[in-house]
Amino acid sequence: YNHNDMEDLEKNLKSSVGKSRIKLIATDGVFSMDGDYAPLKDIRFLADKYHAILFVDDCHATGFVGRRGRGTPERADVMDSVDIISSTLGKALGGTQGGYIASRTEIVSMLRQKARPYLFSNSIAPSLVAASTEAFNMLSTSTELRDRLFTNTAHFRKKITAAGFTLASQSDHPI
């Protein structure tokens, strides 16, 4: 469907009724070119209406978007209703390698058996697992770093706009 176009998404979902046993809506939580957010509440509404699975790639949001850095589902207040979340242990979580899928047990089990990149890759080092775990623990105990990032982002956006530059997005995202 066209970028953040809910009418187009609904048109596509309508056209799949009776034709598709499984419907999957895949979206970024944050679109990395401009830093705009997917309208996850609206997408969730359409997913429910058309019995679709909602998949969110949250690599550009994990660690700092949302009140506790839990990403765009937290920001949009749909944390408990996104079916599949994929993200990275890099970027805002300290630059380690690896990533993860958060979903129901059945989906994770199927991916473990069928996902070729998973089958043919090495595990990440235990030290990186420990570092990522600590990053998640830090997010659970304080919003200080996240708050500072958004304060700095607002300051930068204000100054760059005052200097005559036009920003592609009016989002609060650091991109």
C-alpha positions as CSV (number, residue, x, y, z in Angstrom):
1,Y,0.0,0.0,0.0
2,N,1.1,3.6,-0.5
3,H,3.1,5.2,2.3
4,N,0.9,5.8,5.4
5,D,-2.2,5.8,3.2
6,M,-4.9,4.1,5.2
7,E,-7.5,4.4,2.3
8,D,-5.1,2.5,0.0
9,L,-4.4,-0.1,2.7
10,E,-8.1,-0.7,3.3
11,K,-8.6,-1.0,-0.5
12,N,-6.0,-3.7,-0.7
13,L,-7.3,-5.5,2.3
14,K,-10.9,-5.4,0.9
15,S,-9.6,-6.8,-2.4
16,S,-8.1,-9.8,-0.5
17,V,-11.3,-10.8,1.2
18,G,-12.2,-14.4,0.1
19,K,-8.9,-14.7,-1.8
20,S,-6.3,-14.9,0.9
21,R,-6.4,-17.3,3.9
22,I,-3.7,-15.2,5.7
23,K,-3.3,-11.5,5.4
24,L,-0.2,-9.7,6.8
25,I,0.2,-6.0,7.1
26,A,3.9,-5.2,7.3
27,T,5.1,-1.7,8.2
28,D,8.0,0.2,9.6
29,G,7.3,1.8,12.9
30,V,9.4,4.8,11.9
31,F,10.3,5.4,8.2
32,S,14.0,6.0,8.1
33,M,14.2,8.5,5.3
34,D,12.1,11.2,6.9
35,G,11.5,10.0,10.5
36,D,7.7,9.9,10.2
37,Y,5.7,7.4,12.1
38,A,3.3,4.7,10.9
39,P,-0.2,5.4,12.2
40,L,-0.2,2.1,14.1
41,K,-3.6,2.6,15.8
42,D,-5.3,3.1,12.4
43,I,-3.4,0.1,11.0
44,R,-4.4,-2.0,14.0
45,F,-8.0,-1.0,13.4
46,L,-7.8,-2.2,9.8
47,A,-6.0,-5.4,10.7
48,D,-8.8,-6.2,13.2
49,K,-11.5,-5.3,10.7
50,Y,-10.0,-7.6,8.0
51,H,-8.5,-10.3,10.2
52,A,-4.9,-9.5,9.3
53,I,-1.7,-10.0,11.2
54,L,0.2,-6.8,12.0
55,F,4.0,-6.9,11.6
56,V,6.1,-3.9,12.7
57,D,9.7,-3.4,11.9
58,D,10.8,-1.2,14.7
59,C,14.6,-1.0,14.1
60,H,14.5,2.9,14.0
61,A,12.5,3.2,17.3
62,T,13.6,0.5,19.8
63,G,15.4,2.1,22.7
64,F,14.1,5.6,22.5
65,V,10.7,6.0,21.0
66,G,7.8,5.6,23.4
67,R,7.7,6.6,27.1
68,R,10.1,3.8,28.1
69,G,11.9,3.4,24.8
70,R,9.8,0.3,23.8
71,G,9.2,1.7,20.3
72,T,6.4,2.8,18.1
73,P,3.8,0.3,19.5
74,E,4.4,1.9,23.0
75,R,4.2,5.4,21.5
76,A,0.9,4.5,19.7
77,D,-0.5,2.7,22.7
78,V,-0.8,-0.6,20.8
79,M,1.9,-2.6,22.6
80,D,-0.3,-5.5,23.4
81,S,-1.9,-5.8,20.0
82,V,1.0,-5.9,17.5
83,D,1.3,-9.5,16.4
84,I,5.0,-9.5,15.3
85,I,7.7,-7.0,16.2
86,S,11.2,-7.2,14.7
87,S,14.0,-5.0,15.8
88,T,17.7,-4.7,16.2
89,L,20.1,-5.0,19.2
90,G,22.2,-2.3,17.5
91,K,21.5,1.3,16.9
92,A,20.0,2.8,20.1
93,L,20.8,-0.3,22.2
94,G,24.5,0.2,21.9
95,G,25.5,-0.9,18.5
96,T,25.8,-4.7,19.1
97,Q,25.0,-7.1,16.4
98,G,21.9,-9.2,16.1
99,G,18.2,-8.6,16.3
100,Y,15.0,-10.3,17.5
101,I,11.4,-11.1,16.8
102,A,8.8,-10.7,19.5
103,S,5.6,-12.6,18.9
104,R,3.4,-15.5,20.0
105,T,5.2,-18.7,20.7
106,E,3.7,-20.3,17.5
107,I,5.1,-17.7,15.2
108,V,8.5,-17.7,16.8
109,S,8.7,-21.5,16.6
110,M,7.7,-21.4,12.9
111,L,10.4,-18.8,12.2
112,R,13.0,-20.9,14.0
113,Q,12.2,-23.8,11.7
114,K,11.6,-21.9,8.4
115,A,13.6,-18.7,8.4
116,R,16.7,-19.4,6.3
117,P,18.8,-16.5,7.8
118,Y,18.2,-17.8,11.2
119,L,19.0,-21.4,10.2
120,F,22.3,-20.5,8.6
121,S,23.6,-17.9,11.0
122,N,25.8,-18.0,14.0
123,S,24.5,-17.1,17.5
124,I,25.6,-13.7,18.8
125,A,28.3,-13.7,21.4
126,P,27.3,-14.0,25.1
127,S,28.9,-10.7,25.9
128,L,26.6,-9.0,23.3
129,V,23.6,-10.7,24.8
130,A,24.6,-9.4,28.2
131,A,25.2,-5.9,26.9
132,S,21.8,-5.9,25.2
133,T,20.1,-7.2,28.3
134,E,21.7,-4.4,30.3
135,A,20.5,-1.9,27.7
136,F,16.9,-3.1,28.2
137,N,17.3,-3.0,31.9
138,M,18.5,0.6,31.7
139,L,15.4,1.5,29.7
140,S,13.2,-0.1,32.4
141,T,14.7,1.9,35.2
142,S,15.2,5.4,33.8
143,T,14.1,7.7,30.9
144,E,16.9,10.2,31.4
145,L,18.9,9.3,28.2
146,R,15.8,9.1,26.1
147,D,14.5,12.4,27.5
148,R,17.9,14.1,26.8
149,L,17.8,12.7,23.2
150,F,14.4,14.3,22.5
151,T,15.4,17.6,24.2
152,N,18.5,17.7,21.9
153,T,16.4,16.7,18.9
154,A,13.9,19.5,19.5
155,H,16.8,22.0,20.0
156,F,18.5,20.9,16.7
157,R,15.2,21.0,14.8
158,K,14.5,24.5,16.1
159,K,18.0,25.9,15.3
160,I,18.3,24.2,11.8
161,T,14.8,25.6,10.9
162,A,15.8,29.1,12.1
163,A,18.9,28.8,9.9
164,G,16.6,28.6,6.9
165,F,16.6,24.8,6.3
166,T,13.4,23.0,5.5
167,L,13.0,19.7,7.3
168,A,11.4,16.8,5.4
169,S,9.3,15.9,8.4
170,Q,7.9,17.8,11.4
171,S,8.2,14.6,13.4
172,D,9.9,14.5,16.8
173,H,12.0,11.6,15.7
174,P,15.8,12.3,15.6
175,I,16.0,11.3,11.9
